[in-house]
Amino acid sequence: MRSPLEPDTRLDVELSAICARNQYTRDPEPVIAELAAAAHGRDDILTRAAGLWAGYFDSPETHVLAMALSSIPGTNRWVEEGLRRRGVAQQS
């Protein structure tokens, strides 16, 4: 059966699921490697998914992964968007 989702949307969902599945990790390197492999060079979708996840879900329990995701080049604006969606005020 063909998925009703567009390929870019499916990839975004897959990357977000990898983040969620590994949210409590204390060793983010394998998670970052898994994300990069799953993205198949689609850095635009990787940075969006990683940044949004890091901004929205950062908490004491997920901070290790959120910080690692935030270090991926290009995620800054998406981290800010994740924080905005969560309702967290930005610090200047």
C-alpha positions in Angstrom: 0.0 0.0 0.0 1.3 3.4 -0.9 1.7 6.0 1.9 -0.6 9.0 1.5 2.2 11.2 2.8 4.5 13.0 0.5 8.1 11.7 0.6 9.4 14.8 2.4 6.7 14.5 5.0 7.5 10.8 5.5 11.1 11.6 6.0 10.3 14.4 8.5 8.1 11.9 10.5 10.9 9.2 10.4 13.5 11.7 11.7 11.2 12.9 14.4 10.5 9.3 15.4 14.2 8.6 15.7 14.6 11.6 18.0 11.6 10.5 20.1 12.8 6.9 20.4 16.2 8.1 21.6 15.1 11.1 23.7 16.6 9.8 26.9 20.0 8.9 25.5 23.2 9.8 27.3 25.3 9.1 24.1 23.9 11.1 21.3 26.5 10.3 18.7 24.9 7.1 17.4 21.5 9.0 17.2 23.1 11.8 15.1 24.7 9.2 12.9 21.3 7.4 12.5 19.6 10.6 11.6 22.2 11.5 9.0 21.9 8.1 7.5 18.1 8.2 7.4 18.2 11.7 5.9 20.0 10.4 2.8 21.6 13.8 2.2 18.4 15.8 2.7 20.0 18.2 5.1 17.1 20.7 4.7 14.7 18.2 6.3 17.3 16.9 8.8 18.0 20.4 10.1 14.3 21.3 10.3 13.3 18.0 12.1 16.3 18.1 14.5 15.9 21.8 15.3 12.2 21.7 15.9 12.5 18.6 18.1 15.4 20.2 20.1 13.5 23.4 20.6 10.2 21.9 21.5 11.2 18.9 23.6 14.2 20.2 25.5 13.9 19.3 29.1 16.2 18.1 31.9 15.5 14.5 30.8 16.1 15.1 27.1 18.7 17.9 27.3 21.7 15.7 26.1 20.0 14.9 22.9 18.5 18.3 22.4 22.0 19.9 22.8 23.5 17.5 20.3 20.7 18.1 17.8 21.1 21.9 18.3 24.8 21.5 17.3 23.9 20.3 13.8 24.7 23.1 11.4 21.6 25.0 10.2 19.3 24.1 13.1 19.4 27.5 14.9 16.3 29.0 13.3 14.4 25.7 13.7 15.4 25.5 17.4 14.0 29.0 17.8 10.8 27.9 16.0 10.5 24.9 18.3 10.8 27.1 21.3 8.2 29.5 19.9 5.8 26.6 19.3 6.3 25.4 22.8 5.6 28.9 24.1 9.1 29.5 25.6 10.2 33.1 25.5 13.6 33.7 23.8 16.4 35.2 25.7 18.2 38.0 23.9 
